Amino acid sequence: MKRLYDFKNFKGDLTGGLVAGVIALPLALAFGVQSGMGAAAGLYGAIAVGIFAALFGGTETQASGPTGPMTVVSAALVAGAIQMNGSLDNAIGVILVTFLLGGLIQIIFGLLNIAGYVKYFPYPVVSGFMSGVGLIIIILQLFPLVGLSSPKSTVAVIQDLPRMFTEANLYALALGGLTVGVYYLFPKITKAIPSALVALLVASLAAYFLKWDVPVIGEIPSGLPALQIGTMWPIDADAYGIIVEYAFVLAVLGSIDSLLTSVIADNMTKTKHNSNRELIGQGIGNMLAAIIGGIPGAGATKGTVVNINAGGKTRLSGALHGLFLLAVLLGLGTLAAHIPLAVLAGLLIPVGFKIIDFKGLKHLKVVPRADAIVLIIVLLITTFGSLINAVGIGVALAALLFMKKSSDLAVKGLDVGPVSDFDGEKPWQDELEFYETYKDKVIIKHLYGPFFFGFTSYFKDGIKNLGSDIKALIIRMDRVPFIDQSGVYALEEAIFDLRAQNIEVILTGLQEQPFDQLTEIDIIPDLVPEEDIFEKVDRAFDYLKQQLE
């Protein structure tokens, strides 16, 4: 009978959980403040999501809690609910019911296997949205960085910028600058201690001993959080629309955020997460966070990576990370009240920059124009308009532009079809002789039609299944007339992983548009040297025969 827990993992789980908790602490406080519900709500959310998403989720080493994207959506909800109800006290029922419903929708996603469809989101939409979220975090922290209360939207911040220069608190700015400086410079000294925690302590102690007059977090309730079920009801019928709208967005975004982190965890631990169970676990965590008045969260990439690197092996590590935060709440809540808001702003601004997809932005000039247009539109709508409309418009635009491209190709008489299945793939006639001799050492894959966002997940999954004895992979692209940004990055990721396994990648039959894209992104020649590119497959066979023999 299999043991419920193997105690040989306990030391690594304990270390991983504690280190992840230390990293999560300052960010939980900062995200709580940014949400508009206060630092305590950030801690409550980190505790509930951290413990219960770990226990019930599908990724063994996931560390979950409030994240930048989830907090930005939560802050938009809080602002809208306050505008509708007049104050946070009057709006708290609407806010918490939305968080509760968002968690319930995530559980439904898991039960209905919706996780399988998340991978179809086009890269430009995800990139534009995440970059927009990063910009929102940065823009909304500009006023707290100089000791002023921030307007509730990015547009209002831009309009109110003159006030930031005329009324700035220079002491707050100095503390914020010190925080940012320590955050970036301390890792050059040592990475053994999280720079976010060091920055928080150094800047907060500086403010305390120098007696600088700057805005601080203020009182944080001590003791266990109280249940908030009584504050959720009754709900005015006028609020049903905003509740359903934001609950759905939180559920979708939290699912994408968590599953992306799960994939990173898989790559680091060489394991395979259960996507549907992960969504159920995240939903349970977010529902319980709402019940105790916390903000929702998702799988936190930084916390998960640190947890794994510190020795975390099982779901106990993620639960311990949440329990550590609970211990901090019970013992150090009064001390956290003295942390300056400018210090939290100094922690969040680097987080905002990390969320921005500089890789996608850097390649705007060289990726297909349709991808670039979608990315920019989604980024602008996310940053200065509606988060909800940004994703909807982005997906619709990506689908329409791809359909037009497919239609244009069909008119030209090209065969437009899906990427071929990897399992049971039959060799083409011109491959039979080579295949029979070298099938144990070389795999040949055929791609058909446009290589776009709808097919990239199948490609990446197929690449992962190559045998340990394989020395080379030939990718035949004779019938690929077009490759979009998602396809380019999927190919780049696959080739990078194969090179790490010492598997040589050969490309044959590249048409003009795919060749130009791979060259512009520097996949050619950085990942695939020109000697591994052949116009005809028989030339590739001759080359490999020499290499293998």
C-alpha positions in Angstrom: 0.0 0.0 0.0 1.4 3.4 -1.0 2.1 5.7 1.9 0.2 9.0 2.1 3.4 10.9 2.6 7.1 10.0 2.3 8.8 11.7 5.2 12.2 11.6 3.3 10.8 14.7 1.4 9.9 16.6 4.6 13.2 18.5 4.9 13.0 19.7 1.3 9.3 20.5 1.6 9.8 22.5 4.8 12.7 24.5 3.3 10.9 25.1 0.0 7.7 26.2 1.8 9.5 28.6 4.2 11.5 30.3 1.4 8.5 30.6 -0.8 6.6 32.1 2.1 9.3 34.6 2.8 9.1 35.7 -0.8 5.3 35.8 -0.8 5.0 38.0 2.4 6.0 41.4 1.0 4.2 40.8 -2.3 1.0 39.7 -0.5 1.0 42.9 1.5 1.7 45.0 -1.6 -1.0 43.3 -3.7 -3.5 43.7 -0.9 -2.9 47.5 -0.8 -3.1 47.7 -4.6 -6.4 45.9 -4.8 -8.0 48.6 -2.7 -9.0 46.3 0.1 -5.9 46.7 2.3 -2.8 44.8 3.2 -4.7 42.3 5.4 -6.8 41.2 2.4 -3.6 40.4 0.5 -2.4 38.3 3.5 -5.7 36.5 3.9 -5.8 35.6 0.2 -2.2 34.4 0.3 -3.0 32.2 3.3 -6.2 30.6 1.9 -5.1 30.1 -1.7 -1.6 29.1 -0.6 -2.8 26.3 1.7 -5.8 25.0 -0.1 -4.7 25.3 -3.7 -1.7 23.2 -2.7 -3.7 20.6 -0.9 -6.3 20.1 -3.6 -4.5 21.2 -6.7 -2.9 19.1 -9.4 0.7 20.4 -9.4 2.8 18.9 -6.6 5.2 21.9 -6.2 2.9 24.8 -6.9 3.1 27.8 -4.6 -0.1 29.9 -5.0 -1.2 33.3 -3.9 -2.1 36.8 -5.1 -0.5 37.6 -8.4 -0.1 40.8 -10.5 -2.7 39.9 -13.2 -5.3 38.7 -10.6 -4.7 41.8 -8.4 -5.2 44.2 -11.4 -8.6 42.6 -12.2 -9.5 42.6 -8.5 -8.6 46.3 -8.2 -10.8 47.1 -11.2 -13.7 45.2 -9.6 -13.2 47.0 -6.3 -13.1 50.4 -8.0 -16.3 49.6 -10.0 -18.1 48.2 -6.9 -17.2 51.3 -4.8 -18.4 53.6 -7.6 -21.7 51.7 -7.6 -22.2 51.5 -3.9 -20.5 54.6 -2.5 -17.9 53.1 -0.2 -15.8 50.0 0.4 -18.0 49.0 3.4 -21.1 49.1 1.2 -19.4 47.4 -1.7 -17.7 44.6 0.2 -20.6 42.1 -0.3 -20.5 42.6 -4.1 -16.7 42.2 -4.1 -16.6 39.0 -2.0 -19.5 37.4 -3.9 -17.6 38.0 -7.1 -14.4 36.4 -5.7 -16.5 33.5 -4.4 -18.3 33.0 -7.8 -14.9 33.2 -9.6 -13.6 30.3 -7.5 -16.7 28.3 -8.2 -16.4 28.9 -11.9 -12.8 27.6 -11.8 -14.0 24.4 -10.1 -16.6 24.0 -12.9 -13.8 24.6 -15.4 -11.9 21.7 -13.8 -14.9 19.4 -13.7 -15.7 20.1 -17.4 -12.1 19.7 -18.6 -12.0 23.4 -19.8 -8.2 23.3 -19.0 -7.8 21.5 -22.4 -9.0 24.6 -24.2 -6.9 27.2 -22.4 -3.9 26.3 -24.7 -5.8 27.7 -27.7 -5.3 31.3 -26.6 -3.2 33.0 -29.3 0.2 34.2 -28.1 -0.3 37.8 -29.1 -3.5 38.0 -27.0 -1.8 36.6 -23.9 1.3 38.7 -24.5 -0.6 41.9 -25.0 -2.8 41.3 -22.0 0.1 40.4 -19.7 2.1 43.4 -20.9 -0.9 45.6 -20.3 -1.3 44.3 -16.8 2.4 45.0 -16.1 1.9 48.6 -17.3 -1.2 49.0 -15.1 0.8 47.9 -12.0 3.6 50.3 -12.8 1.4 53.3 -13.6 -0.8 52.9 -10.6 2.2 52.7 -8.3 3.7 56.0 -9.5 1.6 58.1 -7.0 2.2 55.8 -3.9 5.9 55.9 -4.8 6.0 59.6 -4.1 3.7 59.4 -1.0 0.4 60.3 -2.6 -2.9 58.4 -2.9 -3.3 57.1 -6.5 -6.2 57.7 -8.8 -8.1 54.5 -9.5 -7.4 54.1 -13.2 -4.5 54.5 -15.5 -6.3 57.2 -17.5 -6.9 59.2 -14.3 -3.2 58.8 -13.3 -2.1 60.2 -16.7 -4.5 63.1 -16.4 -3.4 63.8 -12.8 0.4 63.6 -13.4 1.1 67.3 -12.7 0.0 66.8 -9.1 2.7 64.1 -8.7 5.4 66.6 -9.3 3.9 69.5 -7.3 2.9 67.5 -4.2 5.4 64.7 -4.0 6.8 63.6 -0.6 10.5 63.4 -1.2 11.0 61.2 1.8 8.6 58.7 0.3 10.4 58.9 -3.0 13.7 58.2 -1.3 12.3 55.1 0.4 10.7 53.9 -2.8 14.0 54.4 -4.7 15.9 52.6 -1.9 13.5 49.7 -2.2 13.9 49.4 -6.0 17.7 49.7 -5.7 18.0 47.0 -3.0 15.5 44.7 -5.0 17.8 44.8 -8.1 21.2 45.1 -6.5 21.1 42.7 -3.5 21.0 39.5 -5.8 24.5 40.6 -7.0 25.7 40.0 -3.4 23.8 36.8 -2.7 20.7 35.0 -3.9 20.4 33.0 -0.7 18.1 35.6 0.8 15.1 36.9 -1.2 15.8 40.4 -2.4 12.2 41.5 -2.0 12.3 40.7 1.8 15.6 42.5 2.2 14.3 45.5 0.4 11.2 45.6 2.5 13.2 45.4 5.8 15.9 47.8 4.8 13.6 50.6 3.6 11.1 50.1 6.4 13.8 50.2 9.1 15.2 53.3 7.4 11.9 55.0 7.6 11.4 54.0 11.3 14.8 55.1 12.6 14.9 58.3 10.5 11.4 59.2 11.7 10.3 60.3 8.2 6.7 61.3 7.9 5.4 59.0 5.1 2.1 57.2 4.6 2.1 53.6 6.0 0.0 50.5 5.7 -1.8 51.2 9.0 -3.5 48.8 11.4 -3.7 45.1 10.3 -6.2 43.0 12.3 -4.5 40.4 14.5 -5.6 36.9 15.1 -7.4 34.5 12.8 -9.4 36.2 10.0 -13.2 36.4 10.6 -15.7 34.7 8.3 -17.3 37.2 6.0 -20.4 35.1 4.9 -22.7 37.5 6.7 -21.4 40.5 4.7 -22.1 38.9 1.3 -25.9 39.1 1.5 -28.2 40.6 0.4 -27.0 41.7 -3.0 -28.7 44.3 -5.0 -30.0 43.0 -8.4 -28.2 45.9 -10.1 -24.9 44.3 -9.2 -25.5 40.9 -10.8 -24.0 42.1 -14.1 -20.7 43.2 -12.6 -20.5 40.1 -10.4 -20.9 37.6 -13.3 -18.6 39.7 -15.6 -15.7 40.0 -13.3 -16.1 36.5 -11.8 -15.7 35.0 -15.3 -12.6 37.1 -16.0 -11.0 36.2 -12.7 -11.7 32.5 -13.3 -10.3 32.5 -16.9 -7.3 34.6 -15.9 -6.6 32.7 -12.8 -6.8 29.4 -14.8 -4.3 30.7 -17.5 -2.0 32.1 -14.9 -1.9 28.9 -12.8 -1.6 26.5 -15.7 1.3 28.5 -17.2 3.1 28.2 -13.8 2.2 24.5 -13.7 4.0 24.0 -17.1 7.1 25.8 -15.7 7.0 23.5 -12.6 6.7 20.4 -14.9 9.8 21.5 -16.9 11.8 22.0 -13.7 10.8 18.8 -12.0 10.3 16.5 -15.0 6.8 15.7 -13.8 3.3 16.1 -15.3 0.6 18.1 -13.6 -3.1 17.4 -13.6 -4.7 20.5 -15.3 -8.3 19.8 -14.3 -7.4 19.1 -10.7 -5.2 22.2 -10.6 -8.2 24.3 -11.6 -10.4 22.7 -8.9 -7.7 23.3 -6.3 -7.3 27.0 -7.3 -11.1 27.4 -7.3 -11.3 26.0 -3.7 -8.5 28.2 -2.6 -10.2 31.3 -4.1 -13.6 30.5 -2.7 -12.1 30.1 0.8 -10.1 33.4 0.4 -13.4 35.2 -0.4 -15.0 33.7 2.7 -12.4 35.2 5.0 -12.2 38.5 3.1 -9.0 37.8 1.0 -8.3 38.7 -2.6 -8.1 35.8 -5.1 -4.8 34.4 -6.4 -3.3 31.9 -8.8 -0.1 29.9 -9.2 2.8 32.2 -8.5 5.7 31.6 -10.9 8.4 33.1 -8.7 7.2 31.4 -5.5 6.9 28.0 -7.3 10.4 28.3 -8.9 11.9 29.2 -5.5 10.0 26.4 -3.8 11.4 23.8 -6.2 15.0 25.2 -6.1 14.9 25.1 -2.3 14.0 21.4 -2.2 10.2 21.4 -2.4 9.0 18.0 -3.7 5.3 17.6 -2.7 2.1 19.6 -2.2 3.0 19.9 1.5 5.6 22.5 0.5 3.0 24.8 -1.0 0.7 24.3 2.1 3.6 25.1 4.4 4.2 28.3 2.5 0.6 29.4 3.3 1.0 28.3 6.9 4.1 30.4 7.3 2.1 33.4 6.2 -0.6 32.5 8.8 2.1 32.4 11.5 3.3 35.8 10.4 -0.3 37.2 10.5 -0.7 35.9 14.0 2.6 37.1 15.3 3.9 40.1 13.3 0.7 41.9 12.1 1.4 44.9 14.4 4.9 45.3 12.9 3.6 45.2 9.3 1.4 48.2 10.1 4.4 50.5 10.0 5.6 49.5 6.5 5.5 52.6 4.3 3.3 52.5 1.2 6.2 53.8 -0.9 8.1 50.7 0.0 5.3 48.5 -1.3 5.2 50.6 -4.5 9.0 50.0 -4.8 8.3 46.2 -4.7 5.5 46.3 -7.1 7.1 48.3 -9.9 9.8 45.7 -10.6 7.0 43.1 -10.5 5.2 45.1 -13.2 8.3 45.1 -15.4 8.7 41.4 -15.0 5.1 40.8 -16.2 5.7 42.8 -19.4 6.5 40.5 -22.3 9.6 42.3 -23.7 10.4 39.4 -25.9 7.0 39.7 -27.8 7.3 43.5 -27.9 10.9 43.3 -29.3 9.7 41.2 -32.2 6.8 43.4 -33.2 8.6 44.6 -36.4 9.4 41.1 -37.6 6.4 38.9 -36.7 3.4 38.7 -39.1 1.6 42.1 -39.2 -1.7 40.6 -38.0 0.0 39.2 -34.8 1.6 42.6 -34.2 -1.7 44.4 -34.6 -3.6 42.1 -32.3 -0.8 42.4 -29.6 -0.8 46.2 -29.7 -4.6 46.5 -29.7 -4.9 44.1 -26.7 -2.1 45.9 -24.8 -3.7 49.3 -25.3 -7.3 48.2 -24.4 -5.9 46.4 -21.4 -3.9 49.3 -20.1 -6.3 52.2 -20.8 -9.7 50.5 -21.3 -11.5 47.4 -20.2 -9.6 44.2 -19.2 -12.6 42.2 -20.1 -13.0 43.7 -23.6 -9.3 43.4 -24.2 -9.3 39.6 -24.1 -12.6 39.2 -26.0 -11.6 41.6 -28.8 -8.1 40.1 -29.0 -9.3 36.5 -29.5 -12.0 37.6 -32.0 -9.4 39.6 -34.0 -6.9 36.8 -33.9 -9.5 34.3 -35.2 -10.8 36.7 -37.9 -7.3 37.5 -39.2 -6.3 33.9 -39.2 -9.5 32.9 -41.1 -8.7 35.6 -43.7 -5.2 34.3 -44.1 -6.4 30.7 -44.4 -8.9 31.9 -47.0 -6.2 33.7 -49.0 -4.1 30.6 -49.0 -7.0 28.4 -50.1 -7.7 30.7 -53.0 -4.1 30.3 -54.2 -4.6 26.5 -54.2 -2.6 25.7 -51.2 -3.5 22.7 -49.0 -4.6 24.2 -45.6 -4.8 21.5 -42.9 -3.8 20.9 -39.3 -0.4 19.8 -38.1 -0.2 16.1 -38.6 -0.6 13.8 -35.6 2.8 12.5 -34.3 1.5 9.1 -33.2 1.4 6.5 -36.0 2.7 9.0 -38.6 3.6 7.1 -41.8 6.8 7.9 -43.8 6.4 9.5 -47.2 7.5 7.6 -50.3 10.8 9.5 -50.6 11.7 8.6 -47.0 11.2 4.8 -47.0 14.8 3.7 -47.7 16.3 6.1 -45.1 13.5 5.3 -42.6 14.1 1.6 -42.6 17.8 2.0 -41.9 17.8 4.8 -39.4 14.3 4.7 -37.8 15.8 4.0 -34.3 18.1 7.0 -34.4 16.2 9.6 -36.6 12.6 10.8 -36.4 11.0 12.6 -39.3 8.0 14.9 -38.6 5.7 16.4 -41.3 4.0 19.7 -40.8 1.0 20.6 -43.0 -0.6 24.0 -43.7 -0.3 27.2 -41.6 1.5 26.6 -38.3 -0.5 28.8 -36.1 -1.7 29.2 -32.5 -4.4 26.5 -32.7 -1.8 23.8 -33.4 1.2 24.7 -31.4 0.2 22.7 -28.3 0.0 19.5 -30.3 3.4 20.1 -31.8 5.0 20.8 -28.4 3.4 17.7 -26.8 4.6 15.5 -29.7 8.2 16.7 -29.5 8.3 15.8 -25.8 7.7 12.1 -26.6 10.9 11.4 -28.6 12.8 8.4 -27.4 16.1 8.5 -25.5 18.1 6.9 -28.4 17.1 9.5 -31.0 20.1 11.5 -32.4 18.3 13.8 -34.8 14.9 15.1 -35.7 14.0 16.1 -39.3 11.1 18.6 -39.5 9.7 18.7 -43.0 8.1 22.1 -43.7 7.5 21.7 -47.4 3.8 22.3 -46.9 3.9 25.1 -44.4 3.3 28.3 -46.2 2.8 30.5 -43.1 3.9 30.6 -39.5 2.5 33.0 -36.9 4.1 34.3 -33.7 2.7 31.5 -31.6 4.1 29.0 -34.1 7.5 30.7 -34.1 7.9 30.6 -30.3 6.6 27.0 -30.1 9.2 25.9 -32.6 11.9 27.9 -30.7 11.0 26.3 -27.4 10.9 22.8 -28.9 14.3 23.2 -30.6 15.8 24.6 -27.5 14.6 21.6 -25.4 15.9 19.2 -28.1 19.3 20.8 -28.2 19.5 20.4 -24.4 19.1 16.7 -25.0 21.8 16.7 -27.7 19.3 16.0 -30.4 20.2 17.7 -33.7 17.3 19.5 -35.5 17.2 19.5 -39.3 14.7 21.8 -41.2 13.8 21.0 -44.8 11.7 22.6 -47.4 11.3 26.0 -45.7 9.2 28.3 -47.7 9.8 32.1 -47.9 7.6 33.4 -45.1 8.6 30.8 -42.5 12.3 31.1 -43.4 12.1 34.9 -43.0 10.3 34.6 -39.6 12.8 32.2 -38.2 15.7 34.3 -39.4 14.2 37.6 -38.0 13.7 36.0 -34.6 17.3 34.6 -34.8 16.2 30.9 -34.5 18.3 30.7 -37.7 21.3 30.6 -37.1 21.3 30.8 -33.3 19.4 27.6 -32.6 19.4 26.0 -36.1 22.7 26.7 -37.9 22.6 27.1 -41.7 24.3 23.7 -42.2 21.1 22.1 -40.6 18.8 23.6 -43.2 18.2 21.8 -46.5 16.0 22.6 -49.5 15.5 19.0 -50.3 15.1 16.1 -47.8 17.4 13.8 -49.7 20.3 16.2 -49.0 19.4 16.0 -45.3 19.5 12.3 -45.5 23.0 12.3 -47.1 24.2 14.7 -44.4 22.8 12.6 -41.5 24.2 9.4 -43.0 27.7 10.9 -42.7 27.1 12.1 -39.2 25.7 8.8 -37.9 28.2 6.5 -39.6 
